[in-house]
Amino acid sequence: MTILSGQKYLFLFTLALILGSCGWILEDHRYDYLKEKQSEPIEISSEQSTRPIIDFYPIPSTEEDLVGDSYEIPLPAQVFSSGSTNEIRMHKLGEIRWLYVEALPSSVWPLMKDFWSSSNFGLSYEDPNSGIFESQELQVNSKQTKLQMKIEHGIRQASSEIFLSHLIKNTDNNWIRVPVEDNLEDDVLRDALDFLTDAPSTGGTSLVALNLNLGQKAVLKQSEDGSNFIEMNLEFPRAWAAVDRALKEALITVNDLDRTNGVFFVSFTREEEEGFVKKLFTRSKNSKNPDFKIYVKKIGQNKCTITVDSASEVAESFERDLLSEINQSLS
């Protein structure tokens, strides 16, 4: 009898608990999120992080911001990945050469470590925090030299850039770059390109080099007045060349350009279609296409902004689309 009574009480307790929960479940909770209030931001000391916390989906602080029982959520900043083609190519701008790799720096780091370990130059120094490799000292024309490689995050979201410098020690015991006509940069970069091409497409990731994944060189942002722009952590010559290459890759018609003032004159239009493709961008030399000015402006020694300005009010709605298309094609 004692056991049966215990089971009976347990059954009644469970039944009461279920019935009590049904009342809350059957209530309409669709608009509970409108009752939420803005909480205090999480405080993080400067020693832990210097990156600000951004609330991309803020809850309205007053009822005036509400329209009926809803409110508008702003669009987050667009981020475009580098794709899945595993493309590797060499770029050249003036006397500067670098490799572009469609992989995160933390994945490129172990591959380049293997490259240096298997090369005839040897490896004397490595720092995964700064992304630097240095070869053993080389005797070139009876002078002391060395090779220094640096891996950085690329312009696109999941990409890397590999730079190489051939350095020589001068009379003041400082390392300076060997003149282009005498250095080994082009040959060694081509060897690294061949090594990456033959490497497996699915490599590992170095945990010690995860810090290199930060610092994307191009970010689509919005100013306080609501206008959009691309911020590039590059010097003007590279920013200009990157935009020029992006316009060609996106097949956007360039009518004229003014490098001195940092302006591209382009034509661009957009047509809406039903189905899976919601936005189909079309470019042609039709004179009816809206005209735009793309400005590449230097705002610091190694920083530029990309903005778009339309010649008519009708084309203003296309400005963000054009900027997004440029951002997607940057590399």
Rosetta blueprint (number, residue, H / E / L):
1 M L
2 T H
3 I H
4 L H
5 S H
6 G H
7 Q H
8 K H
9 Y H
10 L H
11 F H
12 L H
13 F H
14 T H
15 L H
16 A H
17 L H
18 I H
19 L H
20 G H
21 S H
22 C H
23 G H
24 W H
25 I H
26 L H
27 E L
28 D L
29 H L
30 R L
31 Y L
32 D H
33 Y H
34 L H
35 K H
36 E L
37 K L
38 Q L
39 S L
40 E L
41 P L
42 I L
43 E L
44 I L
45 S L
46 S L
47 E L
48 Q L
49 S L
50 T L
51 R L
52 P L
53 I L
54 I L
55 D L
56 F L
57 Y L
58 P L
59 I L
60 P L
61 S L
62 T L
63 E H
64 E H
65 D H
66 L L
67 V E
68 G L
69 D L
70 S E
71 Y L
72 E L
73 I L
74 P L
75 L L
76 P L
77 A L
78 Q L
79 V L
80 F L
81 S L
82 S L
83 G L
84 S L
85 T L
86 N L
87 E L
88 I E
89 R E
90 M E
91 H E
92 K E
93 L E
94 G L
95 E L
96 I E
97 R E
98 W E
99 L E
100 Y E
101 V E
102 E L
103 A L
104 L L
105 P H
106 S H
107 S H
108 V H
109 W H
110 P H
111 L H
112 M H
113 K H
114 D H
115 F H
116 W H
117 S H
118 S H
119 S L
120 N L
121 F L
122 G L
123 L L
124 S L
125 Y E
126 E E
127 D E
128 P L
129 N L
130 S L
131 G L
132 I E
133 F E
134 E E
135 S L
136 Q L
137 E L
138 L E
139 Q E
140 V E
141 N L
142 S L
143 K E
144 Q E
145 T E
146 K E
147 L E
148 Q E
149 M E
150 K E
151 I E
152 E E
153 H E
154 G L
155 I L
156 R L
157 Q L
158 A L
159 S L
160 S E
161 E E
162 I E
163 F E
164 L E
165 S E
166 H E
167 L E
168 I E
169 K E
170 N L
171 T L
172 D L
173 N L
174 N L
175 W E
176 I E
177 R E
178 V L
179 P L
180 V L
181 E L
182 D L
183 N L
184 L L
185 E H
186 D H
187 D H
188 V H
189 L H
190 R H
191 D H
192 A H
193 L H
194 D H
195 F H
196 L H
197 T H
198 D H
199 A L
200 P L
201 S L
202 T L
203 G L
204 G L
205 T L
206 S L
207 L H
208 V H
209 A H
210 L H
211 N H
212 L H
213 N H
214 L L
215 G L
216 Q L
217 K L
218 A E
219 V E
220 L E
221 K E
222 Q E
223 S L
224 E L
225 D L
226 G L
227 S L
228 N E
229 F E
230 I E
231 E E
232 M E
233 N L
234 L L
235 E L
236 F H
237 P H
238 R H
239 A H
240 W H
241 A H
242 A H
243 V H
244 D H
245 R H
246 A H
247 L H
248 K H
249 E H
250 A L
251 L L
252 I L
253 T E
254 V E
255 N E
256 D E
257 L E
258 D E
259 R L
260 T L
261 N L
262 G L
263 V E
264 F E
265 F E
266 V E
267 S E
268 F L
269 T E
270 R E
271 E E
272 E E
273 E L
274 E L
275 G L
276 F L
277 V L
278 K L
279 K E
280 L E
281 F E
282 T E
283 R L
284 S L
285 K L
286 N L
287 S L
288 K L
289 N L
290 P L
291 D E
292 F E
293 K E
294 I E
295 Y E
296 V E
297 K E
298 K E
299 I E
300 G E
301 Q L
302 N L
303 K E
304 C E
305 T E
306 I E
307 T E
308 V E
309 D E
310 S E
311 A L
312 S L
313 E L
314 V H
315 A H
316 E H
317 S H
318 F H
319 E H
320 R H
321 D H
322 L H
323 L H
324 S H
325 E H
326 I H
327 N H
328 Q H
329 S H
330 L L
331 S L
